Amino acid sequence: GQYAYFLLKKTNYTTIDALQILSNKFRTPLKNFGFAGNKDKNAVTEQNISIFRGSKSFANVKLNKIELKYLGNGKGPISLGDLNGNEFTIIIRNLDGNEIKKIQKLKNKKINIPNLFGPQRFSKNNNTVGKAIIKKDFKKAIELILENNGKVENEIKKYLENNKNNYIGALRIIPLKTRKLFVHSYQSYLFNKIVNEYLNKIKTNKSNIKIPIVGFDFDINSIEDELLKNIIERAIEEEKINPREFIISQMPELTSEGNFRDLFFELKDLKILEIYDDELNQNMKKIKINFALPKSCYATVALEFLLQQP
């Protein structure tokens, strides 16, 4: 097949940033790279990727904190959503004896956790950039993006020097997957807002229902739960948006129809690998744990939930 598969190991890069470096190194368009999900920047992560017309020799290239291991070739790309889930090994520091006991009680239990999007989904201002895009305020979106300093931001500044007020063109300098992430980030912000209020109101009956991710195809009348319906209507009103605004005619590639997402996810098979003294915090402990989560679920959310248990 024409698709070469690799195990990508990276440290302190987003998935997109790592692929952009590989794209430049191999002189291969970014669109030729396929992957099943974004992995955290502030972590050591491993994930499978595909490279259309990639070469086994790519694995021999040495890069700073990026490694490739050749796995083989096949007839199709690796695409977003192809994975079943993610496995995490995490060290939690600065814990006292009681906090260690809390975590030990949860060992090997099945734990239902609110299926919120984690803070890395939003970064510094991803959701506000996304809202500006769906409101068609492309100038504001660019201004928010330029609050960061990086290679892409510098390219945008140079572009605007020669193409004044062409904010749509400036946005298109950003890789498509990242631009889509801005819109999805705003949808995630709305989802979290709706879920947090819903969970605060229901208190007792916590069955795992589907919660909408609002997009242009969202129909409020499809929601049978009256409480949930009222919460969604209020959230949309407070945000001053209309679901049809997720149709972005100026950049059709960013149009988003929305979807549904489970209210809860299940953390299975929490393993405690080691408990030892924390060398960074005097008289405190650290614990190394391992667990797996379904795809699109956040370890940051799971950890926050675990550490808040009574």
Residue, then its C-alpha position, 0 to 999 in steps of 0.5 A: g500500500q501507499y500509506a506508511y505507518f509509524l509510531l510517533k513518540k513526542t515530548n512537549y509538542t502538540t500532535i499538529d506541531a510535531l507533524q508540521i516539523l516532520s512535514n517540513k523535514f520530509r518535504t511532504p505536505l501536511k495533508n499527507f499525514g494521518f492520525a487518530g487523535n490529538k495528544d497532549k503537548n505537556a506529556v510524553t506521548e505515543q500514537n500511530i500515524s500514517i504518511f501517504r507515500g512515506s518511506k521506511s527511511f523516515a524512521n532514521v531521521k533524528l529530531n529533537k524530542i520526536e521519534l518515528k518507528y516504522l510499523g509497515n505499509g497499508k492501503g488506507p490512512i489513519s483518520l480522526g476517530d479510528l482509535n478505540g481509546n487511550e492509555f495513561t501512566i501518570i505521576i501525581r505529586n504533593l499528596d498527603g497520606n489521606e489523599i493517597k488512601k482516597i486514590q487507593k480506595l478506587k483501585n480496580k473500580k469502574i467509575n462514572i465521570p462527567n464527560l467534560f472536555g478538558p482544559q487543553r481543549f481550550s488552551k489560552n483562547n481557542n474557544t473565543v477564537g472559535k466563537a469569533i469565527i462562527k460570528k463571522d468576525f474574522k478580524k477579531a479571530i485573528e487578533l485573538i490568535l496573534e496574542n500568541n507568539g509562534k511561527v504561524e503567528n509570524e507568518i500571519k503578520k507577514y501575510l497581513e502586511n502584504n494583504k491588509n484586512n484579508y483576515i480570511g486569507a490570514l486564517r487559512i495560513i493556519p493548518l485546517k485541523t487547527r482551524k477546525l479545532f477552534v470551532h470545535s473548542y467553542q462547541s466544547y465550551l458550550f457542551n461543558k456549560i450545558v453539562n455542568e448546569y444539568l448535573n447541578k440540577i438533576k442531583t439524583n438520577k444520573s443515567n448516561i444520556k446523550i447531550p448535544i454538541v450544538g452545531f448547524d443541524f441542532d434541533i431543540n425540539s429533538i430534546e425530550d428532557e424538558l430540564l435539559k431543553n431549558i438549559i440548552e435554550r438558556a445557554i444559546e440565549e446567553e451566548k447570543i448565538n444561533p445554531r445556523e451560525f455554525i454554517i460558515s459560507q466564507m470558509p465552508e471547511l469550518t462548517s460544523e453540524g454538531n453531534f451528540r456526546d455521552l453525559f458520562f464516561e467510564l474509567k476502568d481498571l485503575k492500577i496503582l503502580e507505585i507509591y513513594d516519597d516525592e523528592l520535589n515536595q518535602n514530607m509528601k508522597k507521589i503515586k504512579i497510576n495507570f488507566a485507560l479511557p474511551k476515545s475523546c475522553y480526558a485524563t485531566v477531567a478524570l484526575e480532577f474527579l478522582l482527587q475531589q472524591p470525599 
